[in-house]
Amino acid sequence: MKGTLREHPLAELIYEIRTATLSGALHLTHERVKAVIRFDHGEIALAGTNLRAHRFGECLRRWNVLPEDKLAVTLREGISDQELGAMLVRINALSSEELEELRARQATDVICPLLLWTDGEWTYEARARMAQDGRVMVALPPLLIESARRLPPEFVAARFTNDAVKLLPVGEAPAGVDLLPSEGFVLSRLDASINIGDLVLVSGLPLAEAQRAIYALVLGGFVQGDGVQCEIWPRALSTESLAQGEPSGSVSGEQHRGAGTQPTSKDQDGSSDDQQADLDQLFARARSANLYEVLGVNVSASSNEIKLAYYALAKRFHPDRFHRSADVQMRSIESAFAQITQAYERLKDETQRAAYDAKLNKEAPTSAASFPSKHFDSGAAKPSNSDVAKAAADVTHAGATSISTKAEESFRQGLTILKQGNHQQAATHLSAAVQIDPKQPRYRATYGQALAHDARTRRQAEAEFLAAIALDPRNASYRVMLAELYLSIGLQRRAEGELERALAVDPHHATAHRLLNNLRSRSKIGSS
């Protein structure tokens, strides 16, 4: 069986071989470089190339793990890696455990650059199980995930040929793998079977970032296709091909997509009138102070109904649908969609929803009918309209003052705890302040700061920062906070854009200048 690495990159080939627990040899060729990776029941057992730098002796010299005199004694022309390792154990230069560790490190050094090849040819030969002697054990999930993070964006995007493919979280996730915040966030959205297109939408991430996170999660073994026939990308090694020793005959990208899978620009964006109608509805939802109204569900809605409502709104109002809008309007769209996301984040959590419901029950509107009945005794003079209006204003002012005081108390408690470093407890108090007075931008921004310290709530933190910016667009510090969040999760371009906007508002903002200068200095070093 054979093919090209552009159609089937090494990470996907390893994924297929590992999933099918195959034993055999995978040969790779790119220009003058040749490599072979041997598998035993789906696990990598041996890896090598024709490059001198990948020989075991050269690796030992490069890693500086042995004195040069000991290494020189054992190195001779024509000695194999296996013979060299055995000799080093015999002369007590290495223990068997140390040799096994170093051979695994060598295999990892060989495989890492191969995973980034997007050109070249591959050939797979099915073989019987190899002998235990000389085997190495390589941890595959971290390598596959890292390759997904490093492959070119356009190459990763080309892997997604069918957004209708359904995904499902695996029962037991791989251990010892550290996910990036974007990957962890996408995984948190995958609590049931969902197709790729919907997962991208409900993640709220930009398309390229969401696709890369999904690609990494699949290759790393955190996510799988829901069903036997659910292929995430065109399969390279089919069962029939393995039995017959023939290429799998995978279809090309265009054939695999099928008719109508990729929407045209007209289907995707719709007419301008339809878009404007959608935007009007989006902004109307965002203006509502009631979270249930924002999502368009009843107060008695079940958790599943709330989730389905959010998914439907994400499909309809995600900012990617309006990417052709002007920059100013785009910021309003992103802020409005952030309100929808925030409403969902609060109502999907049972504790936060219970607290919000209790708050709603306490906030019964005050009217003239609730005034003491003595004002309306039949024998008493009827109050004039101005008297009623004045009384209503006094009651409203008193109620607003009381609410404002409670919100400020919760905010100050949260701020004090936040300065002490207890972010989770601070978030509880700051959340209460935001629920009482959601129109106060400093409450929203400070709540965002507390949430930003936990990878699981960073998306909600982004929503809080965006809400604060929408409420007070002249406050440069809120944009700096958002930029710091983007920097913490590796979104450097977004961070740079927010810092530039912060300096447009306040050209003398010291923190914005410092962060932007550091960011640009790192970019220059990386490009040099």
C-alpha positions in Angstrom: 0.0 0.0 0.0 1.3 3.5 -0.8 0.3 7.1 -1.2 1.4 10.7 -0.7 1.9 12.6 2.5 -0.2 15.5 1.2 -3.2 13.2 1.0 -2.4 11.2 4.1 0.1 12.9 6.5 2.1 10.8 8.9 0.0 11.7 12.0 -3.1 10.3 10.3 -1.3 7.2 9.1 0.0 6.5 12.7 -3.5 7.2 14.0 -5.0 4.6 11.7 -2.3 2.0 12.4 -2.7 2.6 16.1 -6.5 2.4 16.0 -6.4 -0.8 14.0 -3.5 -2.2 16.2 -1.6 -3.2 13.1 2.0 -4.6 12.9 4.1 -3.6 10.0 6.6 -1.2 8.5 5.9 2.3 7.2 8.5 3.7 4.8 8.6 7.4 4.1 10.5 9.3 1.4 11.0 13.1 1.0 13.6 14.2 -1.5 16.9 12.5 -0.4 15.6 11.6 3.1 14.3 8.1 3.7 12.8 6.9 7.0 11.2 3.7 8.3 8.9 3.3 11.3 8.1 -0.2 12.5 4.8 -0.9 14.4 3.9 -3.7 16.8 0.2 -4.0 17.5 -0.3 -0.4 16.8 2.5 1.0 18.9 5.8 2.3 17.5 8.6 -0.2 18.1 11.4 1.3 16.1 12.2 4.4 14.0 15.2 5.5 11.9 16.3 7.5 8.9 19.3 7.6 6.6 20.5 10.8 8.2 23.7 10.5 10.1 22.4 12.9 12.8 19.7 10.3 13.7 22.2 7.5 14.3 22.3 6.4 18.0 26.0 7.3 18.4 25.4 10.8 17.1 22.4 11.3 19.3 24.4 10.3 22.4 27.2 12.7 21.4 24.6 15.5 20.8 22.9 14.9 24.1 26.2 14.7 26.0 25.1 11.8 28.2 28.4 9.9 28.0 32.0 10.9 28.3 33.6 11.2 24.8 36.3 8.6 25.7 33.7 5.9 26.5 31.8 6.7 23.4 34.8 6.7 21.2 35.8 3.2 22.3 32.5 1.7 21.2 32.0 3.6 18.0 33.3 2.0 14.9 32.4 2.1 11.2 29.4 -0.1 10.3 28.2 -0.7 13.9 24.4 -0.8 14.1 22.4 1.1 16.7 21.3 -2.1 18.3 24.9 -3.4 18.5 26.1 -0.1 19.9 23.4 -0.2 22.6 24.2 -3.8 23.6 28.0 -2.9 23.8 27.3 0.1 26.1 25.4 -2.1 28.4 28.1 -4.8 28.4 30.8 -2.3 29.5 28.5 -0.8 32.1 28.4 2.6 30.4 24.6 2.4 30.5 22.1 0.3 32.4 19.4 -1.6 30.4 16.8 0.9 31.7 18.9 3.9 30.6 19.4 2.3 27.2 15.7 1.8 26.8 15.0 5.4 27.7 17.6 6.8 25.3 16.5 4.6 22.4 12.9 5.9 23.0 14.3 9.5 23.0 16.1 8.7 19.7 12.9 7.4 18.1 11.1 10.5 19.3 13.7 12.8 17.7 13.4 10.8 14.5 9.6 11.0 14.4 9.0 14.6 15.3 10.3 16.2 12.1 8.6 13.5 10.0 5.2 14.4 11.5 5.6 17.9 9.9 6.2 16.6 6.3 3.4 17.7 4.0 5.2 16.4 0.9 6.7 13.0 0.1 5.6 9.4 -0.4 4.7 6.6 2.0 4.6 2.8 1.6 3.1 0.4 4.2 4.1 -3.2 4.4 2.1 -5.5 6.7 4.4 -7.8 8.7 4.3 -10.3 11.5 4.9 -9.1 15.0 8.6 -8.1 15.6 10.8 -9.6 18.3 10.9 -7.9 21.7 14.7 -7.4 21.5 15.5 -3.9 20.2 12.0 -2.5 20.7 11.4 1.1 21.9 8.3 2.5 23.6 7.2 5.9 22.4 4.3 7.9 23.9 2.3 8.7 20.8 -0.6 11.0 21.9 1.7 13.9 22.9 3.6 13.7 19.6 0.4 13.5 17.5 -1.2 16.4 19.3 2.0 18.5 18.9 2.1 17.8 15.2 -1.5 19.1 14.8 -0.5 22.3 16.6 2.5 22.8 14.2 1.2 21.9 10.8 0.4 24.8 8.5 -3.1 26.3 9.0 -4.1 25.8 5.4 -3.0 22.1 5.6 -5.1 21.5 8.7 -8.1 23.3 7.2 -7.9 21.0 4.2 -8.4 17.9 6.4 -11.9 19.0 7.2 -13.8 17.9 4.1 -17.1 17.0 5.7 -18.6 19.2 8.5 -21.5 16.7 8.9 -19.2 14.1 10.5 -20.3 13.5 14.1 -17.8 13.4 16.9 -17.9 11.9 20.4 -15.6 12.1 23.4 -13.7 8.9 24.1 -14.6 7.0 27.3 -11.1 7.2 28.8 -8.9 10.1 27.7 -5.1 9.6 27.3 -3.1 10.3 30.5 -0.1 12.6 30.7 -1.2 15.0 27.9 -1.4 18.8 28.6 -4.1 20.4 26.4 -3.9 24.0 25.3 -6.8 26.2 26.6 -8.5 26.2 23.1 -8.3 22.4 23.0 -9.7 22.0 26.5 -12.4 24.5 25.8 -13.5 22.7 22.6 -13.4 19.4 24.5 -15.6 20.9 27.3 -18.3 21.6 24.6 -18.3 18.0 23.5 -20.6 16.4 26.1 -22.6 14.4 23.5 -22.5 13.4 19.8 -22.3 16.5 17.7 -21.2 17.2 14.1 -18.0 19.1 13.3 -19.8 22.1 11.9 -21.9 22.6 15.0 -19.0 22.0 17.3 -17.1 24.8 15.6 -20.0 27.1 16.0 -20.7 26.4 19.7 -17.0 26.7 20.5 -17.2 30.4 19.6 -13.6 30.2 18.4 -12.4 31.4 15.0 -12.8 28.7 12.3 -9.1 28.0 11.9 -8.5 27.8 15.7 -11.4 25.5 16.3 -10.4 23.2 13.4 -6.9 22.9 14.7 -8.1 22.1 18.2 -10.5 19.4 16.9 -7.7 18.0 14.7 -5.4 17.8 17.8 -8.1 16.2 20.0 -8.9 13.5 17.4 -5.2 12.6 16.7 -4.5 12.6 20.4 -7.3 10.1 21.2 -9.6 12.5 23.1 -12.3 12.5 20.4 -13.5 9.9 17.9 -16.0 9.6 15.1 -19.4 8.6 16.2 -20.0 5.4 14.3 -18.0 2.9 12.2 -18.6 4.7 8.9 -17.9 8.2 10.4 -14.5 9.0 8.8 -13.1 12.3 9.9 -10.7 12.3 6.9 -10.3 10.0 3.9 -9.0 6.7 5.1 -5.5 5.6 3.9 -5.5 1.9 5.1 -8.7 0.0 4.6 -9.3 -3.6 5.9 -9.6 -4.9 2.4 -6.4 -3.2 1.3 -4.5 -4.7 4.3 -5.8 -8.1 3.3 -4.9 -7.8 -0.4 -1.8 -5.5 -0.1 -3.3 -2.9 -2.4 -3.9 0.9 -2.0 -7.1 1.8 -0.3 -8.2 3.9 -3.2 -9.1 6.9 -1.1 -11.1 9.5 -2.8 -9.8 12.9 -3.6 -10.8 15.9 -1.6 -13.4 17.0 -4.1 -15.0 13.5 -4.3 -15.0 13.2 -0.6 -16.8 16.4 -0.1 -19.8 15.4 -2.1 -22.3 17.8 -3.7 -23.6 20.5 -1.5 -21.3 19.9 1.5 -19.4 23.1 1.2 -21.8 26.0 1.1 -21.3 28.8 -1.4 -20.7 32.3 -0.2 -24.3 33.1 -0.9 -25.6 30.1 1.1 -23.2 31.0 3.9 -23.8 34.7 4.2 -27.3 35.0 2.9 -28.8 38.2 1.4 -28.0 41.5 2.9 -31.6 42.0 4.0 -31.7 38.6 5.7 -28.4 39.4 7.4 -29.7 42.7 8.7 -32.8 41.1 10.0 -30.7 38.6 11.9 -28.5 41.4 13.3 -31.5 43.3 14.5 -32.7 40.2 16.4 -29.2 39.6 17.7 -28.9 43.1 19.1 -32.4 43.0 20.5 -31.6 39.8 22.4 -28.3 41.3 23.8 -30.2 44.3 25.1 -32.4 42.2 27.3 -31.5 42.0 31.0 -33.2 38.6 31.4 -30.9 35.7 30.6 -33.9 33.5 29.7 -35.0 36.1 27.2 -31.5 36.3 25.7 -31.7 32.6 24.9 -35.4 32.6 24.1 -36.4 29.9 26.6 -38.9 29.8 29.4 -37.8 30.0 33.0 -38.9 26.4 33.4 -36.8 25.2 30.5 -34.8 22.0 31.1 -31.0 21.9 30.8 -31.3 20.1 27.5 -33.7 22.8 26.1 -31.3 25.5 27.2 -28.4 23.7 25.4 -30.4 23.2 22.2 -31.5 26.8 22.2 -27.9 28.0 22.6 -26.7 25.7 19.8 -29.4 27.0 17.5 -28.5 30.6 18.3 -24.8 29.9 17.8 -25.6 28.6 14.3 -27.6 31.7 13.5 -25.7 34.5 15.2 -22.0 33.3 15.3 -19.8 36.3 14.3 -18.1 34.2 11.5 -21.4 34.5 9.6 -21.0 38.3 9.4 -17.3 38.4 8.6 -18.0 40.9 5.8 -19.4 43.5 8.1 -17.5 46.7 8.9 -15.1 46.7 11.8 -17.2 48.9 14.0 -20.3 46.8 13.5 -18.2 43.6 13.9 -17.3 44.6 17.4 -20.9 45.1 18.2 -21.7 41.7 16.8 -19.0 40.0 18.8 -20.1 41.8 22.0 -23.8 40.8 21.4 -22.8 37.2 20.7 -20.8 37.3 23.9 -24.0 38.1 25.8 -25.6 35.0 24.4 -22.6 32.9 25.4 -22.6 34.4 28.9 -26.3 33.7 29.3 -25.7 30.0 28.3 -22.7 29.7 30.6 -24.7 30.9 33.6 -27.9 29.0 33.0 -26.2 25.7 32.1 -24.6 25.6 35.6 -27.1 24.5 38.2 -25.6 26.5 41.0 -25.4 29.7 39.0 -28.9 29.2 37.6 -30.4 28.7 41.1 -28.8 31.9 42.3 -30.1 33.8 39.2 -33.6 32.4 39.6 -33.6 33.5 43.3 -32.5 37.0 42.2 -35.4 37.1 39.6 -37.9 36.1 42.3 -36.8 38.9 44.5 -37.0 41.5 41.8 -40.8 41.9 41.5 -41.5 45.2 39.8 -42.7 48.0 42.1 -45.9 49.9 41.1 -48.6 52.1 42.5 -50.6 49.1 43.5 -48.0 48.1 46.0 -48.2 51.4 47.9 -49.8 51.3 51.4 -53.6 51.1 51.1 -54.1 54.2 53.5 -53.3 56.4 50.5 -56.4 55.1 48.8 -59.0 55.1 51.6 -62.4 56.0 50.3 -62.6 58.9 52.7 -59.2 60.3 51.9 -58.3 62.7 49.2 -57.2 60.9 46.0 -53.5 61.6 45.2 -52.8 63.5 42.0 -50.9 61.9 39.1 -47.8 64.0 40.1 -48.0 62.6 43.7 -48.1 59.0 42.4 -45.2 59.7 40.0 -43.2 61.2 42.8 -43.9 58.3 45.2 -43.0 55.8 42.5 -39.8 57.7 41.7 -38.8 57.7 45.4 -39.5 54.0 45.8 -37.6 53.2 42.6 -34.6 55.4 43.7 -34.6 53.7 47.2 -34.7 50.2 45.5 -31.9 51.1 43.0 -29.8 52.5 45.9 -30.2 49.2 47.8 -29.4 47.1 44.8 -26.4 49.3 44.0 -25.1 48.9 47.5 -25.4 45.1 47.5 -23.6 45.0 44.1 -20.8 47.2 45.4 -20.4 45.2 48.6 -20.1 41.9 46.6 -17.7 43.6 44.2 -15.4 44.9 46.9 -15.4 41.5 48.7 -14.5 39.8 45.4 -11.8 42.4 44.6 -10.2 41.9 48.0 -10.2 38.1 47.7 -8.9 38.4 44.1 -5.9 40.5 45.3 -5.2 37.7 47.8 -4.9 35.2 44.9 -8.0 33.2 45.6 -9.5 33.4 42.1 -12.2 30.9 42.5 -13.7 32.4 45.6 -13.3 35.9 44.2 -15.3 34.8 41.1 -18.2 33.8 43.3 -18.5 37.3 44.8 -17.8 39.1 41.5 -20.4 36.9 39.8 -23.0 38.1 42.3 -22.1 41.7 41.7 -22.5 41.2 37.9 -25.8 39.5 38.3 -27.1 42.3 40.5 -25.8 45.1 38.2 -24.8 43.7 34.8 -24.4 47.2 33.3 -21.4 48.2 35.5 -18.3 47.7 33.3 -15.8 47.5 36.1 -17.7 44.6 37.6 -17.7 42.8 34.3 -13.9 43.4 33.7 -12.9 42.3 37.2 -15.1 39.2 37.0 -13.3 38.4 33.7 -9.9 38.7 35.5 -11.0 36.2 38.1 -12.3 33.8 35.4 -9.2 34.1 33.2 -7.0 32.2 35.7 -8.9 28.9 35.1 -8.5 27.3 31.6 -12.1 26.0 31.9 -13.6 29.5 32.2 -11.4 31.5 29.9 -14.0 31.7 27.2 -16.5 33.2 29.7 -13.7 35.6 30.8 -13.5 36.7 27.2 -17.2 37.4 27.2 -17.0 39.5 30.3 -14.1 41.6 28.9 -16.1 42.1 25.7 -19.1 43.2 27.7 -17.0 45.6 29.7 -15.6 47.1 26.5 -19.1 47.4 25.0 -20.3 49.2 28.2 -17.3 51.6 28.4 -15.5 51.6 25.0 -13.3 54.6 26.1 -11.6 52.5 28.9 -8.3 51.3 27.5 -7.6 49.1 30.5 -10.4 46.7 29.6 -8.8 46.1 26.2 -5.5 45.5 27.8 -7.1 42.9 30.1 -8.5 41.2 27.0 -5.1 41.3 25.3 -3.5 39.7 28.4 -6.1 36.9 28.2 -5.3 36.3 24.5 -1.6 36.3 25.2 -2.0 33.6 27.9 -3.6 31.3 25.4 -1.3 32.0 22.5 -3.5 34.2 20.4 -0.9 36.8 19.6 -2.5 38.5 16.7 -5.7 39.1 18.6 -3.7 40.4 21.5 -1.8 42.8 19.2 -5.1 44.1 17.8 -6.5 44.8 21.2 -3.4 46.5 22.4 -3.4 48.7 19.3 -7.1 49.6 19.9 -6.2 50.4 23.6 -3.5 52.8 22.5 -5.9 54.4 20.1 -8.1 55.2 23.1 -5.3 56.1 25.4 -1.9 56.8 23.7 -0.1 57.0 27.0 -1.3 53.7 28.5 2.0 52.3 29.9 1.0 48.6 30.2 -0.3 48.6 26.6 2.9 50.1 25.3 5.0 47.5 27.3 3.0 44.5 26.1 2.9 45.6 22.5 6.6 46.3 22.4 7.4 42.9 24.0 5.1 41.2 21.5 6.6 42.9 18.5 10.1 42.1 19.8 9.3 38.4 20.0 7.9 38.5 16.5 11.1 40.0 15.1 13.2 37.5 16.9 11.0 34.6 15.6 11.2 35.9 12.0 15.0 36.5 12.0 
